[in-house]
Amino acid sequence: MSAKPSPAQAPRSRGSRRIAATLMVSTLVGGVMARCSADTGGARPAGIAWDECPPSALPPAVEGQTRDQGLDCATLEVPLDYQDPDGEKINVAVSRLSTTRPGKRRGVLLLNPGGPGSGGLGMPKAMASILPKLVLDRYDLIGFDPRGVEHSTPQSCGLRDPSVPGLFPYPAADGSITKNAAHAEAVAKKCADNAGKKLRHYNTANTARDMDRIRQALGEKKISYWGQSYGTYLGTVYRSLFQDRTDRMVLEGNVDPAKVWAGQVEDTWGKGMADRFPDAARVAAAQADTLELGTNAAEVSRNYLTLADRLDRRPAKLLGASIPLDGAVLRNTTYALLLKNDTLSHTRQLLESRREPVPRQRHGRRHQGPPAGVRRSAAVRWHSGGQPGHHVHGPHLR
């Protein structure tokens, strides 16, 4: 199943780059983890035969890229069911960016961007622009697409629109969750019909076992690991299964393993958005003349909630968009923009993309149009019928 793009595929703020670099140096170069053992079962996998990567696995060129050699890719055969290691097999796509200083090499650093459901084949190239030279000199960077994802053997529920509003639905305007429950039931039935019994094997524990198969195929006694968001949960599961095969580990943006996932949404993500939103409200308040949402954070917050409630009841038609802008789309897009300082300013474009038409007098009759004082901009287009559309110039809103 798919998920929204992970931060590893988006620009990172200077602050988060410094934090990641500091964590990498202190943990990967200096720390040591405890040990115990576990087993994936079955015969030891053959070594990996490296080849060229598919173009779709290569990330866009990153300014400040510190390494210029190419990314190698391969596929590794693993059991679909680790309880039946000699049964059906699937492929896991793996990538490698080798250290340029083999004499200083300590080992391999596996990378996971989160998700769940995000591909990681291009992560070594993306992370090479962030990690300090001390880490790049000592580790081969290893990426992989988790089982069922992207270049690995695919597994799909056949969902026609696995969009963020569908994955993270909000209650209806009247507070009911009847449609949410029906949607969840329909998704579950679709997955059961399309994936059947195989779906049970696409889980975090088996992905961790796949990671250990990667370790074996690389000929490494231990692996080091960096994971973000869901990747922290995956790393935790790997270490719990294979403590004696774990070297250094960096977990950034931790997911509480005791709250995956319902408790995480309620206790962490919702609180995080509430704590972070005032920063976006201050951005909007600083442009009160343009946005007209308020002159201070508290006023903007109140007007934002009013806007979300209004869009719940009457979604806006947007030019060039396949779905209307309703309250769920507004909240989910806002959540995505709040994750990084780099994208915080785009909340202005999001909020500017929808203005509620209000009746006003024109030539003796009531006319639907933009509210008095609203400036037209490149981000807002008004149809003759009064419904607004938009073109938003931001990476999360195209």
DOMILO-74441 format. One record per residue (C-alpha): residue in one letter; x, y, z. Coordinates in pm, whole numbers, plus 50000, padded with zeros to 5 digits. Each point is the difference from the previous one (the first is absolute). Layout:
# residues N
AXYZ;...
END
This chain:
# residues 398
M500005000050000;S501175035149936;A500665028750232;K500845036749965;P503525009149911;S502504996350271;P502355028150117;A502974981749847;Q498475008949662;A499455036550086;P502265029250086;R501295000650355;S500505031350207;R503515010650098;G499104993150363;S498874964449933;R503114994049787;R502235010950287;I498114978150246;A500184969749769;A503715005549938;T500735003650371;L498034968450082;M501794980949729;V503485009750114;S499394994250370;T498134967249955;L501564983549698;V503595009150081;G499874997150376;G497134979150138;V499524962750040;M496734980950040;A499224969850219;R499804965049853;C497934968149990;S498844977849711;A497164989249772;D499644980849675;T498205005749670;G499934962949920;G500944982949677;A503254998549807;R502455028849991;P499185022049696;A502485002549714;G502105031249961;I498545030249823;A500725005049628;W500155037849956;D498875016849679;E498715033849879;C497035015450177;P496705007349824;P499675037449922;S496905001950217;A502114990750303;L502395029149961;P499135031750193;P500285034349835;A503425016350010;V500575015450344;E501945032250043;G503144993750201;Q500144962749913;T503204987450156;R500484968049801;D499924996149623;Q500244962649942;G496914981249886;L497494980750202;D500064962149960;C496784979850018;A499004963450026;T497154977650107;L500114975150282;E497724969850021;V498354995050340;P497224977450131;L496485013649983;D499324981050324;Y502924995550238;Q498124971550164;D500354982349665;P503475011149886;D500144975149712;G496595010349866;E498985029249777;K502645026849946;I499785037349934;N502655025449901;V501235029650204;A501745028149808;V503295011550158;S502415028549920;R503545008950104;L502165031050001;S503494988250092;T502425019650212;T502785017649811;R502424991750282;P499974961850025;G503025000950228;K497875018050262;R496864979049944;R498264988150316;G496984983149841;V496615006949846;L497305025050094;L496474989349907;L497535028449942;N496225001950023;P497965031849932;G496854990050189;G496484994949872;P499054973050035;G499934994749626;S502755024249893;G502714987849766;G503645003950103;L501984989549693;G501155035649931;M500755008450363;P503794994849989;K500355027749739;A497615022950188;M501694994550336;A503495004849856;S499285037349973;I499125001650371;L502364976750181;P503425012350118;K503124988149822;L501084980550308;V496954977649960;L500264997749621;D503624988650029;R499164971750237;Y496784985249862;D498504986549681;L496515015149985;I497344973549935;G496475007849888;F497114976449932;D496374999849899;P498134980850272;R498104969049895;G496995008149784;V501205035549925;E501105016149671;H502864979849841;S499594970150232;T497454973249910;P496805020850010;Q497054993050222;S496945022049963;C496555001850152;G498775014449670;L498825032450155;R499055024849730;D500795031050202;P502284993350303;S500125037350067;V500925016950325;P496395011450070;G498914963949955;L502734986350227;F499515026750268;P496275008049996;Y498455025350234;P496474998350145;A497205015349795;A498865035550063;D497384987150245;G502634979850188;S498864966049875;I502464973049888;T497524978649806;K501755006349667;N503404994150162;A498944966050125;A498534991049661;H503215011249829;A502154979150234;E497804969649941;A500195004849622;V503805003050010;A500304968550211;K497764980649762;K501935012749697;C503284988650153;A498564966250092;D498634995149649;N503195010449819;A502834988750230;G498264972050185;K502084979650240;K503265014449868;L499285033450163;R500784986450346;H503654995749898;Y500485036949917;N500775012250348;T502755017350196;A501464968350150;N500474984149659;T501505032349863;A502504998550288;R500754963949905;D500555011649641;M502525025050136;D501894971650163;R500004981149670;I501545031249845;R502654999450272;Q500804963749928;A500165005449622;L502415029150055;G502224977150203;E499815022350308;K500024987550358;K498065030950111;I498195029449848;S499655036050111;Y496685016849933;W498365034149958;G496215002750000;Q497535028750013;S496365000450114;Y498634965049929;G503614990449934;T500685004150371;Y497394973350074;L501524977349735;G503435005150153;T498674992150346;V498474967649874;Y503224990449822;R502075005350313;S497534980350212;L500314970649760;F503715002649917;Q501825017450282;D503244981449938;R499945011649638;T499395036750077;D502905024450008;R499275037450022;M496445013049967;V498475034749953;L496235004150046;E498725034549901;G496435011950058;N499134970250217;V496774980649976;D498854985450331;P499934962249934;A497244996450259;K497725023849806;V500234987949640;W497835013949849;A496705011250149;G501545012450323;Q502695018249805;V497455019949802;E497975009450305;D502755006950253;T502915011949788;W499105011849652;G496975019950111;K501925016050286;G502925007249768;M497765018649756;A498385019650283;D503425009850139;R501395008949657;F497035018549845;P500665033150180;D503225002849796;A497964998649679;A497445023750150;R502745025650063;V501094996949636;A496425006849891;A499565028550247;A503105017149861;Q498175001549665;A496665011450137;D499515025449720;T500124972449738;L498434970550177;E497535018650223;L499954971450249;G501005020750300;T502735021950139;N501224976250270;A500454962650044;A496904995350214;E497755017549749;V501484980449707;S499494967450190;R496325007850060;N499465009449635;Y501834968849883;L497644977850202;T497045019149859;L501354995149647;A500544962650056;D496454996450134;R498605019049701;L501954978149755;D498664969050179;R496515011949914;R500715014749655;P503244988949829;A501655024049756;K500554992049633;L503665004149906;L501415005049653;G502264971649891;A499244978750306;S498484965249984;I498355003950338;P498245029750158;L501475019150291;D498014988750301;G500795001550369;A501944967249997;V502215010849709;L500645033650168;R500954983950334;N502154972449847;T501865024049771;T500545023950290;Y501404971150206;A502464991449722;L501165036049968;L500555003250376;L502544971750005;K502935021449884;N501075036250023;D500784998949627;T496334994749914;L498435020950276;S499775030549775;H497874980249753;T497155000650250;R499405035449874;Q499424986749647;L497754972850133;L497875024550196;E499975024349708;S498694973049768;R496505001150146;R497835030050070;E496354995250084;P497795020149760;V497585022650184;P496875015849857;R500305036549913;Q497965025249803;R500875006349636;H497745017949750;G497034995350227;R500454962650052;R501944977650225;H503284987949845;Q502274971950102;G503655010849991;P503075003850214;P499525017750332;A500645037150006;G503695007850037;V501234966349876;R502915004249758;R500184978649690;S503314982449966;A501754972749804;A498764976250266;V496295008449963;R497724998149694;W496285007750022;H497524983149767;S497135019849861;G497704978850211;G501635011850320;Q501904968350088;P503725004650053;G502804980049843;H503725002550050;H503564995149887;V502304995650295;H503725003049947;G501294976750272;P501424964849991;H497254984650213;L497125016749817;R500674994249630;
END
